[in-house]
Amino acid sequence: MKKWISWTAALTAALMLLAPAVQAAEQPETRPAAETAAAEQTAVQAEDWQLLLANPWHVLPEDFQVELKTLPNGLQVDQRIYDDLVDMLADCKAEGLRPLVCSAYRSMEKQTRLYRNKIARLRAAGYTKDAAVTEAGRWVAVPGTSEHQTGLAVDLVAASYQVLDQKQEQTAEQKWLMEHCWEYGFILRYPTEKCEVTGIGYEPWHYRYVGKTTAAALHENGLCLEEYLETLEAVNEQEKSTGTPLRSSSAFFAEMSARVSEEKKI
Ligand SMILES: [Zn+2]
């Protein structure tokens, strides 16, 4: 029951982003208009940043800025995700595990440097210029498209195995994180079965904060962030065309998310 409520809250909050007008019509009539508007504004702002999309097709705005907070190891994250991240790591450690944050916020300059270095290494390994650019983009996001630039993403590794490769998924730390991250508002952002949708190869170390309610909805429906946002859009369109509020129906959302996932399969 609790899960269902949080799922409904996630969907409702996210839909407020996409359909503020529809949402406004559904507020209890007894609520003063000014109070309603203020509440909506708060909800929209609270959810908006959590669903920020940065991927090969969504470049961050040039004026993108984020307020950072420094982790004990000196790396920085968006200050709004700090507490949940620290809680998750503390609970992981309480299980006798040793997770480490090995990468967090990156400035545009840092991302550009990493991207250029990757291309240079590929060229040195014999790739043509075009092939190196294409391959580099699969592993290091093109500057402006990296989630690390949002401050909402972290790379987590096991202290006993600090290599960013597929074996990372076999560590006890990753197993724990993959199972529990959604409880703290995080998702494993680039699962192996979603590479074509996310545009990024499998990364069993890259976690993205989307907020607890949204993370629970993604977890429950087996969606990646791109599919989740598309599902919200699809639900919203249905609501508009039918005039029926559907957002509170978890069965309907599951059906729509399955349809979006199916369309994405190549
Ligand atoms: Zn990463």
py3Dmol code that shows the C-alpha trace and the ligand (Angstrom):
import py3Dmol

protein = """\
ATOM      1  CA  MET A   1       0.000   0.000   0.000  1.00  0.00           C
ATOM      2  CA  LYS A   2       2.771   2.370   0.955  1.00  0.00           C
ATOM      3  CA  LYS A   3       4.546   1.615  -2.304  1.00  0.00           C
ATOM      4  CA  TRP A   4       1.391   2.337  -4.269  1.00  0.00           C
ATOM      5  CA  ILE A   5       0.931   5.654  -2.544  1.00  0.00           C
ATOM      6  CA  SER A   6       4.503   6.725  -3.243  1.00  0.00           C
ATOM      7  CA  TRP A   7       4.160   5.600  -6.837  1.00  0.00           C
ATOM      8  CA  THR A   8       0.998   7.609  -7.241  1.00  0.00           C
ATOM      9  CA  ALA A   9       2.679  10.598  -5.670  1.00  0.00           C
ATOM     10  CA  ALA A  10       5.539  10.308  -8.153  1.00  0.00           C
ATOM     11  CA  LEU A  11       3.268  10.165 -11.117  1.00  0.00           C
ATOM     12  CA  THR A  12       1.076  12.975  -9.882  1.00  0.00           C
ATOM     13  CA  ALA A  13       4.020  15.211  -9.136  1.00  0.00           C
ATOM     14  CA  ALA A  14       5.691  14.491 -12.453  1.00  0.00           C
ATOM     15  CA  LEU A  15       2.503  15.024 -14.401  1.00  0.00           C
ATOM     16  CA  MET A  16       2.122  18.393 -12.779  1.00  0.00           C
ATOM     17  CA  LEU A  17       5.197  19.323 -14.751  1.00  0.00           C
ATOM     18  CA  LEU A  18       3.645  18.278 -17.996  1.00  0.00           C
ATOM     19  CA  ALA A  19       0.071  19.285 -17.405  1.00  0.00           C
ATOM     20  CA  PRO A  20      -0.166  22.121 -14.941  1.00  0.00           C
ATOM     21  CA  ALA A  21      -3.496  23.236 -16.420  1.00  0.00           C
ATOM     22  CA  VAL A  22      -5.099  19.821 -15.980  1.00  0.00           C
ATOM     23  CA  GLN A  23      -3.702  19.584 -12.478  1.00  0.00           C
ATOM     24  CA  ALA A  24      -5.067  22.991 -11.570  1.00  0.00           C
ATOM     25  CA  ALA A  25      -8.575  21.902 -12.527  1.00  0.00           C
ATOM     26  CA  GLU A  26      -8.331  19.005 -10.123  1.00  0.00           C
ATOM     27  CA  GLN A  27      -7.387  20.868  -7.001  1.00  0.00           C
ATOM     28  CA  PRO A  28      -9.979  20.691  -4.213  1.00  0.00           C
ATOM     29  CA  GLU A  29     -12.484  23.470  -4.706  1.00  0.00           C
ATOM     30  CA  THR A  30     -12.225  24.634  -1.134  1.00  0.00           C
ATOM     31  CA  ARG A  31      -8.630  25.638  -1.588  1.00  0.00           C
ATOM     32  CA  PRO A  32      -8.035  29.344  -2.198  1.00  0.00           C
ATOM     33  CA  ALA A  33      -6.700  30.027  -5.687  1.00  0.00           C
ATOM     34  CA  ALA A  34      -3.551  31.773  -4.461  1.00  0.00           C
ATOM     35  CA  GLU A  35      -2.705  28.890  -2.176  1.00  0.00           C
ATOM     36  CA  THR A  36      -3.311  26.403  -4.998  1.00  0.00           C
ATOM     37  CA  ALA A  37      -1.036  28.325  -7.345  1.00  0.00           C
ATOM     38  CA  ALA A  38       1.688  28.515  -4.710  1.00  0.00           C
ATOM     39  CA  ALA A  39       1.456  24.793  -4.006  1.00  0.00           C
ATOM     40  CA  GLU A  40       1.672  23.967  -7.693  1.00  0.00           C
ATOM     41  CA  GLN A  41       4.633  26.209  -8.150  1.00  0.00           C
ATOM     42  CA  THR A  42       6.401  24.490  -5.282  1.00  0.00           C
ATOM     43  CA  ALA A  43       5.644  21.034  -6.673  1.00  0.00           C
ATOM     44  CA  VAL A  44       6.781  21.930 -10.171  1.00  0.00           C
ATOM     45  CA  GLN A  45      10.020  23.409  -8.966  1.00  0.00           C
ATOM     46  CA  ALA A  46      10.628  20.538  -6.583  1.00  0.00           C
ATOM     47  CA  GLU A  47      10.241  17.907  -9.305  1.00  0.00           C
ATOM     48  CA  ASP A  48      11.654  19.718 -12.278  1.00  0.00           C
ATOM     49  CA  TRP A  49      15.326  19.497 -11.362  1.00  0.00           C
ATOM     50  CA  GLN A  50      15.045  15.827 -10.452  1.00  0.00           C
ATOM     51  CA  LEU A  51      13.869  14.870 -13.938  1.00  0.00           C
ATOM     52  CA  LEU A  52      16.461  16.934 -15.795  1.00  0.00           C
ATOM     53  CA  LEU A  53      17.458  15.045 -18.921  1.00  0.00           C
ATOM     54  CA  ALA A  54      21.020  15.175 -20.203  1.00  0.00           C
ATOM     55  CA  ASN A  55      21.761  12.667 -22.944  1.00  0.00           C
ATOM     56  CA  PRO A  56      23.151  12.621 -26.502  1.00  0.00           C
ATOM     57  CA  TRP A  57      19.932  14.257 -27.738  1.00  0.00           C
ATOM     58  CA  HIS A  58      19.390  16.683 -24.862  1.00  0.00           C
ATOM     59  CA  VAL A  59      22.226  19.111 -24.396  1.00  0.00           C
ATOM     60  CA  LEU A  60      22.302  21.087 -21.162  1.00  0.00           C
ATOM     61  CA  PRO A  61      21.503  24.777 -21.493  1.00  0.00           C
ATOM     62  CA  GLU A  62      24.621  26.878 -21.793  1.00  0.00           C
ATOM     63  CA  ASP A  63      23.718  28.854 -18.703  1.00  0.00           C
ATOM     64  CA  PHE A  64      23.158  25.699 -16.640  1.00  0.00           C
ATOM     65  CA  GLN A  65      24.254  26.203 -13.081  1.00  0.00           C
ATOM     66  CA  VAL A  66      24.141  24.098  -9.980  1.00  0.00           C
ATOM     67  CA  GLU A  67      24.748  24.714  -6.309  1.00  0.00           C
ATOM     68  CA  LEU A  68      27.318  22.208  -5.165  1.00  0.00           C
ATOM     69  CA  LYS A  69      28.101  20.578  -1.861  1.00  0.00           C
ATOM     70  CA  THR A  70      31.428  18.894  -1.206  1.00  0.00           C
ATOM     71  CA  LEU A  71      31.564  15.247  -0.177  1.00  0.00           C
ATOM     72  CA  PRO A  72      34.041  14.061   2.481  1.00  0.00           C
ATOM     73  CA  ASN A  73      36.403  12.861  -0.270  1.00  0.00           C
ATOM     74  CA  GLY A  74      36.474  16.288  -1.935  1.00  0.00           C
ATOM     75  CA  LEU A  75      34.197  15.525  -4.892  1.00  0.00           C
ATOM     76  CA  GLN A  76      31.065  17.617  -5.327  1.00  0.00           C
ATOM     77  CA  VAL A  77      27.383  16.982  -6.036  1.00  0.00           C
ATOM     78  CA  ASP A  78      24.219  19.069  -6.332  1.00  0.00           C
ATOM     79  CA  GLN A  79      23.578  20.067  -2.730  1.00  0.00           C
ATOM     80  CA  ARG A  80      19.967  18.808  -3.004  1.00  0.00           C
ATOM     81  CA  ILE A  81      21.070  15.171  -3.425  1.00  0.00           C
ATOM     82  CA  TYR A  82      23.774  15.282  -0.769  1.00  0.00           C
ATOM     83  CA  ASP A  83      21.787  13.906   2.164  1.00  0.00           C
ATOM     84  CA  ASP A  84      20.233  10.986   0.258  1.00  0.00           C
ATOM     85  CA  LEU A  85      23.604  10.067  -1.228  1.00  0.00           C
ATOM     86  CA  VAL A  86      25.306  10.141   2.158  1.00  0.00           C
ATOM     87  CA  ASP A  87      22.459   8.075   3.671  1.00  0.00           C
ATOM     88  CA  MET A  88      22.754   5.468   0.910  1.00  0.00           C
ATOM     89  CA  LEU A  89      26.504   5.146   1.329  1.00  0.00           C
ATOM     90  CA  ALA A  90      26.181   4.960   5.116  1.00  0.00           C
ATOM     91  CA  ASP A  91      23.595   2.167   4.906  1.00  0.00           C
ATOM     92  CA  CYS A  92      25.737   0.310   2.371  1.00  0.00           C
ATOM     93  CA  LYS A  93      28.710   0.603   4.728  1.00  0.00           C
ATOM     94  CA  ALA A  94      26.552  -0.602   7.616  1.00  0.00           C
ATOM     95  CA  GLU A  95      26.247  -3.872   5.702  1.00  0.00           C
ATOM     96  CA  GLY A  96      30.018  -4.265   5.945  1.00  0.00           C
ATOM     97  CA  LEU A  97      30.602  -3.005   2.391  1.00  0.00           C
ATOM     98  CA  ARG A  98      32.997  -0.329   1.150  1.00  0.00           C
ATOM     99  CA  PRO A  99      31.496   1.818  -1.600  1.00  0.00           C
ATOM    100  CA  LEU A 100      33.482   4.767  -2.959  1.00  0.00           C
ATOM    101  CA  VAL A 101      32.398   7.786  -4.968  1.00  0.00           C
ATOM    102  CA  CYS A 102      35.009   7.929  -7.718  1.00  0.00           C
ATOM    103  CA  SER A 103      33.392  10.578  -9.911  1.00  0.00           C
ATOM    104  CA  ALA A 104      30.696  13.173  -9.279  1.00  0.00           C
ATOM    105  CA  TYR A 105      30.110  16.689 -10.610  1.00  0.00           C
ATOM    106  CA  ARG A 106      32.184  17.714 -13.609  1.00  0.00           C
ATOM    107  CA  SER A 107      32.508  21.197 -15.036  1.00  0.00           C
ATOM    108  CA  MET A 108      32.247  21.752 -18.780  1.00  0.00           C
ATOM    109  CA  GLU A 109      36.043  22.114 -18.874  1.00  0.00           C
ATOM    110  CA  LYS A 110      36.580  18.771 -17.140  1.00  0.00           C
ATOM    111  CA  GLN A 111      34.090  16.970 -19.389  1.00  0.00           C
ATOM    112  CA  THR A 112      35.759  18.442 -22.471  1.00  0.00           C
ATOM    113  CA  ARG A 113      39.156  17.283 -21.246  1.00  0.00           C
ATOM    114  CA  LEU A 114      37.922  13.730 -20.590  1.00  0.00           C
ATOM    115  CA  TYR A 115      36.223  13.546 -23.978  1.00  0.00           C
ATOM    116  CA  ARG A 116      39.276  14.756 -25.858  1.00  0.00           C
ATOM    117  CA  ASN A 117      41.537  12.373 -23.933  1.00  0.00           C
ATOM    118  CA  LYS A 118      39.301   9.442 -24.821  1.00  0.00           C
ATOM    119  CA  ILE A 119      39.412  10.337 -28.515  1.00  0.00           C
ATOM    120  CA  ALA A 120      43.199  10.690 -28.355  1.00  0.00           C
ATOM    121  CA  ARG A 121      43.552   7.256 -26.732  1.00  0.00           C
ATOM    122  CA  LEU A 122      41.325   5.669 -29.382  1.00  0.00           C
ATOM    123  CA  ARG A 123      43.265   7.337 -32.190  1.00  0.00           C
ATOM    124  CA  ALA A 124      46.483   6.051 -30.642  1.00  0.00           C
ATOM    125  CA  ALA A 125      44.922   2.572 -30.642  1.00  0.00           C
ATOM    126  CA  GLY A 126      44.380   2.806 -34.399  1.00  0.00           C
ATOM    127  CA  TYR A 127      40.848   4.210 -34.750  1.00  0.00           C
ATOM    128  CA  THR A 128      40.170   6.610 -37.629  1.00  0.00           C
ATOM    129  CA  LYS A 129      39.154  10.110 -36.579  1.00  0.00           C
ATOM    130  CA  ASP A 130      35.435   9.514 -37.273  1.00  0.00           C
ATOM    131  CA  ALA A 131      35.437   6.090 -35.630  1.00  0.00           C
ATOM    132  CA  ALA A 132      37.239   7.481 -32.572  1.00  0.00           C
ATOM    133  CA  VAL A 133      34.663  10.257 -32.194  1.00  0.00           C
ATOM    134  CA  THR A 134      31.774   7.789 -32.475  1.00  0.00           C
ATOM    135  CA  GLU A 135      33.299   5.296 -30.058  1.00  0.00           C
ATOM    136  CA  ALA A 136      34.355   7.969 -27.559  1.00  0.00           C
ATOM    137  CA  GLY A 137      30.762   9.233 -27.463  1.00  0.00           C
ATOM    138  CA  ARG A 138      29.598   5.811 -26.315  1.00  0.00           C
ATOM    139  CA  TRP A 139      31.744   5.938 -23.184  1.00  0.00           C
ATOM    140  CA  VAL A 140      32.443   9.566 -22.426  1.00  0.00           C
ATOM    141  CA  ALA A 141      29.542  11.916 -23.002  1.00  0.00           C
ATOM    142  CA  VAL A 142      30.016  14.724 -25.473  1.00  0.00           C
ATOM    143  CA  PRO A 143      30.539  17.933 -23.472  1.00  0.00           C
ATOM    144  CA  GLY A 144      27.146  19.419 -22.589  1.00  0.00           C
ATOM    145  CA  THR A 145      25.425  16.023 -22.601  1.00  0.00           C
ATOM    146  CA  SER A 146      26.982  14.423 -19.519  1.00  0.00           C
ATOM    147  CA  GLU A 147      24.892  13.766 -16.453  1.00  0.00           C
ATOM    148  CA  HIS A 148      27.986  14.454 -14.417  1.00  0.00           C
ATOM    149  CA  GLN A 149      27.627  18.094 -15.450  1.00  0.00           C
ATOM    150  CA  THR A 150      24.222  18.183 -13.752  1.00  0.00           C
ATOM    151  CA  GLY A 151      25.646  17.316 -10.328  1.00  0.00           C
ATOM    152  CA  LEU A 152      22.908  14.658 -10.070  1.00  0.00           C
ATOM    153  CA  ALA A 153      25.069  11.676 -11.035  1.00  0.00           C
ATOM    154  CA  VAL A 154      27.837   9.760  -9.306  1.00  0.00           C
ATOM    155  CA  ASP A 155      30.073   6.872 -10.261  1.00  0.00           C
ATOM    156  CA  LEU A 156      30.278   4.419  -7.378  1.00  0.00           C
ATOM    157  CA  VAL A 157      32.780   1.589  -7.124  1.00  0.00           C
ATOM    158  CA  ALA A 158      33.806  -1.041  -4.608  1.00  0.00           C
ATOM    159  CA  ALA A 159      36.928  -0.059  -2.670  1.00  0.00           C
ATOM    160  CA  SER A 160      38.271  -3.537  -3.449  1.00  0.00           C
ATOM    161  CA  TYR A 161      37.700  -3.159  -7.197  1.00  0.00           C
ATOM    162  CA  GLN A 162      38.035   0.365  -8.498  1.00  0.00           C
ATOM    163  CA  VAL A 163      37.927  -0.379 -12.201  1.00  0.00           C
ATOM    164  CA  LEU A 164      35.100   0.913 -14.384  1.00  0.00           C
ATOM    165  CA  ASP A 165      34.308  -2.214 -16.340  1.00  0.00           C
ATOM    166  CA  GLN A 166      31.603  -4.829 -16.439  1.00  0.00           C
ATOM    167  CA  LYS A 167      33.119  -6.850 -13.589  1.00  0.00           C
ATOM    168  CA  GLN A 168      32.054  -4.023 -11.312  1.00  0.00           C
ATOM    169  CA  GLU A 169      28.541  -5.527 -11.337  1.00  0.00           C
ATOM    170  CA  GLN A 170      29.854  -8.623  -9.580  1.00  0.00           C
ATOM    171  CA  THR A 171      31.063  -6.743  -6.511  1.00  0.00           C
ATOM    172  CA  ALA A 172      28.982  -7.008  -3.357  1.00  0.00           C
ATOM    173  CA  GLU A 173      28.814  -3.201  -3.289  1.00  0.00           C
ATOM    174  CA  GLN A 174      27.175  -2.953  -6.733  1.00  0.00           C
ATOM    175  CA  LYS A 175      24.806  -5.782  -5.940  1.00  0.00           C
ATOM    176  CA  TRP A 176      23.660  -3.942  -2.829  1.00  0.00           C
ATOM    177  CA  LEU A 177      23.446  -0.589  -4.628  1.00  0.00           C
ATOM    178  CA  MET A 178      21.516  -1.989  -7.583  1.00  0.00           C
ATOM    179  CA  GLU A 179      19.014  -3.561  -5.216  1.00  0.00           C
ATOM    180  CA  HIS A 180      18.578  -0.621  -2.876  1.00  0.00           C
ATOM    181  CA  CYS A 181      19.476   2.594  -4.723  1.00  0.00           C
ATOM    182  CA  TRP A 182      15.859   3.413  -5.607  1.00  0.00           C
ATOM    183  CA  GLU A 183      15.004   3.579  -1.905  1.00  0.00           C
ATOM    184  CA  TYR A 184      17.297   6.616  -1.691  1.00  0.00           C
ATOM    185  CA  GLY A 185      16.103   8.249  -4.916  1.00  0.00           C
ATOM    186  CA  PHE A 186      18.796   6.871  -7.226  1.00  0.00           C
ATOM    187  CA  ILE A 187      18.644   4.696 -10.325  1.00  0.00           C
ATOM    188  CA  LEU A 188      21.283   2.716 -12.184  1.00  0.00           C
ATOM    189  CA  ARG A 189      21.121   5.040 -15.138  1.00  0.00           C
ATOM    190  CA  TYR A 190      22.601   2.953 -17.955  1.00  0.00           C
ATOM    191  CA  PRO A 191      21.413  -0.645 -17.655  1.00  0.00           C
ATOM    192  CA  THR A 192      22.671  -3.049 -20.286  1.00  0.00           C
ATOM    193  CA  GLU A 193      19.239  -3.675 -21.818  1.00  0.00           C
ATOM    194  CA  LYS A 194      18.578   0.053 -22.340  1.00  0.00           C
ATOM    195  CA  CYS A 195      21.727   1.062 -24.249  1.00  0.00           C
ATOM    196  CA  GLU A 196      19.811   1.906 -27.417  1.00  0.00           C
ATOM    197  CA  VAL A 197      17.415   4.147 -25.504  1.00  0.00           C
ATOM    198  CA  THR A 198      19.945   5.931 -23.316  1.00  0.00           C
ATOM    199  CA  GLY A 199      22.612   6.189 -26.007  1.00  0.00           C
ATOM    200  CA  ILE A 200      25.224   5.121 -23.453  1.00  0.00           C
ATOM    201  CA  GLY A 201      26.855   1.702 -23.032  1.00  0.00           C
ATOM    202  CA  TYR A 202      26.264  -0.422 -19.936  1.00  0.00           C
ATOM    203  CA  GLU A 203      27.730   1.242 -16.855  1.00  0.00           C
ATOM    204  CA  PRO A 204      27.216  -0.802 -13.692  1.00  0.00           C
ATOM    205  CA  TRP A 205      28.624   2.067 -11.610  1.00  0.00           C
ATOM    206  CA  HIS A 206      26.797   5.204 -12.775  1.00  0.00           C
ATOM    207  CA  TYR A 207      23.911   6.226 -10.517  1.00  0.00           C
ATOM    208  CA  ARG A 208      21.577   9.119 -11.097  1.00  0.00           C
ATOM    209  CA  TYR A 209      19.381  10.908  -8.602  1.00  0.00           C
ATOM    210  CA  VAL A 210      15.744  11.325  -9.704  1.00  0.00           C
ATOM    211  CA  GLY A 211      14.079  11.613  -6.277  1.00  0.00           C
ATOM    212  CA  LYS A 212      12.600   8.840  -4.183  1.00  0.00           C
ATOM    213  CA  THR A 213       9.106   8.807  -5.648  1.00  0.00           C
ATOM    214  CA  THR A 214      10.279   8.763  -9.262  1.00  0.00           C
ATOM    215  CA  ALA A 215      12.991   6.188  -8.545  1.00  0.00           C
ATOM    216  CA  ALA A 216      10.343   3.892  -7.046  1.00  0.00           C
ATOM    217  CA  ALA A 217       8.168   4.273 -10.160  1.00  0.00           C
ATOM    218  CA  LEU A 218      11.091   3.488 -12.476  1.00  0.00           C
ATOM    219  CA  HIS A 219      12.073   0.517 -10.341  1.00  0.00           C
ATOM    220  CA  GLU A 220       8.541  -0.831 -10.324  1.00  0.00           C
ATOM    221  CA  ASN A 221       8.004  -0.489 -14.074  1.00  0.00           C
ATOM    222  CA  GLY A 222      11.510  -1.425 -15.268  1.00  0.00           C
ATOM    223  CA  LEU A 223      11.960   1.868 -17.098  1.00  0.00           C
ATOM    224  CA  CYS A 224      14.963   4.035 -17.794  1.00  0.00           C
ATOM    225  CA  LEU A 225      14.597   7.803 -17.442  1.00  0.00           C
ATOM    226  CA  GLU A 226      13.963   8.396 -21.154  1.00  0.00           C
ATOM    227  CA  GLU A 227      11.158   5.823 -21.185  1.00  0.00           C
ATOM    228  CA  TYR A 228       9.688   7.220 -17.994  1.00  0.00           C
ATOM    229  CA  LEU A 229       9.509  10.732 -19.429  1.00  0.00           C
ATOM    230  CA  GLU A 230       7.960   9.400 -22.633  1.00  0.00           C
ATOM    231  CA  THR A 231       5.426   7.417 -20.645  1.00  0.00           C
ATOM    232  CA  LEU A 232       4.445  10.514 -18.713  1.00  0.00           C
ATOM    233  CA  GLU A 233       3.938  12.311 -22.006  1.00  0.00           C
ATOM    234  CA  ALA A 234       1.842   9.443 -23.369  1.00  0.00           C
ATOM    235  CA  VAL A 235      -0.313   9.379 -20.243  1.00  0.00           C
ATOM    236  CA  ASN A 236      -0.724  13.116 -20.450  1.00  0.00           C
ATOM    237  CA  GLU A 237      -1.817  12.960 -24.091  1.00  0.00           C
ATOM    238  CA  GLN A 238      -4.366  10.298 -23.252  1.00  0.00           C
ATOM    239  CA  GLU A 239      -5.713  12.440 -20.459  1.00  0.00           C
ATOM    240  CA  LYS A 240      -6.038  15.402 -22.763  1.00  0.00           C
ATOM    241  CA  SER A 241      -7.706  13.463 -25.569  1.00  0.00           C
ATOM    242  CA  THR A 242     -10.111  11.530 -23.363  1.00  0.00           C
ATOM    243  CA  GLY A 243     -10.698  14.183 -20.729  1.00  0.00           C
ATOM    244  CA  THR A 244     -10.323  11.428 -18.154  1.00  0.00           C
ATOM    245  CA  PRO A 245      -7.849  11.731 -15.289  1.00  0.00           C
ATOM    246  CA  LEU A 246      -5.717   8.600 -15.605  1.00  0.00           C
ATOM    247  CA  ARG A 247      -2.677   9.535 -13.621  1.00  0.00           C
ATOM    248  CA  SER A 248      -3.809   7.783 -10.467  1.00  0.00           C
ATOM    249  CA  SER A 249      -4.221   4.456 -12.248  1.00  0.00           C
ATOM    250  CA  SER A 250      -1.068   2.415 -11.736  1.00  0.00           C
ATOM    251  CA  ALA A 251      -2.417  -0.243 -14.115  1.00  0.00           C
ATOM    252  CA  PHE A 252      -2.846   2.361 -16.821  1.00  0.00           C
ATOM    253  CA  PHE A 253       0.644   3.716 -16.274  1.00  0.00           C
ATOM    254  CA  ALA A 254       2.093   0.193 -16.393  1.00  0.00           C
ATOM    255  CA  GLU A 255       0.270  -0.452 -19.663  1.00  0.00           C
ATOM    256  CA  MET A 256       1.528   2.783 -21.197  1.00  0.00           C
ATOM    257  CA  SER A 257       5.091   2.178 -19.996  1.00  0.00           C
ATOM    258  CA  ALA A 258       5.032  -1.322 -21.503  1.00  0.00           C
ATOM    259  CA  ARG A 259       3.892   0.193 -24.792  1.00  0.00           C
ATOM    260  CA  VAL A 260       6.665   2.816 -24.742  1.00  0.00           C
ATOM    261  CA  SER A 261       9.286   0.142 -23.900  1.00  0.00           C
ATOM    262  CA  GLU A 262       8.046  -2.078 -26.701  1.00  0.00           C
ATOM    263  CA  GLU A 263       8.274   0.760 -29.226  1.00  0.00           C
ATOM    264  CA  LYS A 264      11.844   1.421 -28.142  1.00  0.00           C
ATOM    265  CA  LYS A 265      13.014  -2.147 -28.740  1.00  0.00           C
ATOM    266  CA  ILE A 266      15.196  -2.500 -31.774  1.00  0.00           C
TER     267      ILE A 266
END
"""
ligand_1 = """\
1
ZN
Zn 29.287 8.251 -14.677
"""
view = py3Dmol.view(width=600, height=400)
view.addModel(protein, "pdb")
view.setStyle({"model": 0}, {"cartoon": {"style": "trace"}})
view.addModel(ligand_1, "xyz")
view.setStyle({"model": 1}, {"stick": {}})
view.zoomTo()
view.show()
